Amino acid sequence: NAGVMQNPRHLVRRRGQEARLRCSPMKGHSHVYWYRQLPEEGLKFMVYLQKENIIDESGMPKERFSAEFPKEGPSILRIQQVVRGDSAAYFCASSRQGASNTGELFFGEGSRLTVL
Amino acid sequence: AQSVTQPDIHITVSEGASLELRCNYSYGATPYLFWYVQSPGQGLQLLLKYFSGDTLVQGIKGFEAEFKRSQSSFNLRKPSVHWSDAAEYFCAVVLPYGNEKLTFGTGTRLTIIP
């Protein structure tokens, strides 16, 4: 059973370009979470999705950032017009029943975005 | 305000020595509590979790944690550390049947010296 798969592992973009980060949850998991980790900091919640629905996006910046989890295919975190401050590691996690139910999230290895 | 605090940013211990990493939380209700470990360049792996019941929880890799309600703490311990334990350790909380936000502390970096 494959774990949470994220790609690309590393992404370099110039200011103003778009970044797309993909996350395939574990088989049977319908809950997906995106977290951002800045250097020397902990993980900050960004968004929580279930299939085709955004449940909680309270941690997402209001502009330039969007997320989706379509019926078919991976979840995608999209950052438009990237700026240097977007440089971070972005982690996806999935869960079968939700963090507050079973408690365990399974994390991918992260996508590390560098904005030049 | 709701928060989870890891007061130690960096801890260095000798291989074979005992370890305790501190975690305190501030929530209106007792949350579910977790410890995750992150090796350099990797994702996070769950070490152990506490929902209810026995306040001493056993995890993987020889780790344990004790929930103390009176101190709002959930400290991680290991009797004898190995060089492979060098990593970043994160305490995390979520409210039971709450809003699904797993909130992380800022982490404690563990360095092991020979």
Contacts between the chains, C-beta under 8 A, distances in Angstrom:
chain1	res1	chain2	res2	distance
A	4	B	43	7.5
A	31	B	100	7.7
A	33	B	100	7.6
A	33	B	102	7.2
A	35	B	104	7.8
A	41	B	106	6.1
A	41	B	107	7.7
A	42	B	90	6.0
A	42	B	104	4.2
A	42	B	105	5.8
A	42	B	106	4.4
A	42	B	107	5.1
A	43	B	44	7.5
A	43	B	90	7.0
A	43	B	104	4.5
A	44	B	104	7.7
A	45	B	101	4.8
A	45	B	102	6.9
A	45	B	103	6.9
A	48	B	100	5.0
A	48	B	101	7.2
A	55	B	100	6.8
A	56	B	99	6.2
A	56	B	100	6.1
A	56	B	101	6.8
A	58	B	101	7.7
A	59	B	101	7.5
A	91	B	43	6.1
A	91	B	44	7.1
A	93	B	44	7.8
A	93	B	102	7.9
A	98	B	100	5.7
A	99	B	94	4.8
A	99	B	100	5.1
A	99	B	101	7.6
A	99	B	102	4.8
A	100	B	32	7.0
A	100	B	94	5.1
A	100	B	95	6.1
A	100	B	96	5.7
A	100	B	97	5.2
A	100	B	98	4.8
A	100	B	99	7.4
A	100	B	100	5.5
A	101	B	97	7.1
A	103	B	32	4.9
A	103	B	34	6.7
A	103	B	49	5.2
A	103	B	51	6.3
A	103	B	94	6.7
A	104	B	34	7.9
A	104	B	46	5.6
A	104	B	49	6.6
A	105	B	46	7.6
A	105	B	102	6.0
A	106	B	46	7.9
A	107	B	36	7.8
A	107	B	43	3.9
A	107	B	44	4.3
A	107	B	45	7.4
A	108	B	43	5.3
A	109	B	41	7.8
A	109	B	42	5.7
A	109	B	43	4.4
A	110	B	42	7.7
A	110	B	43	5.6
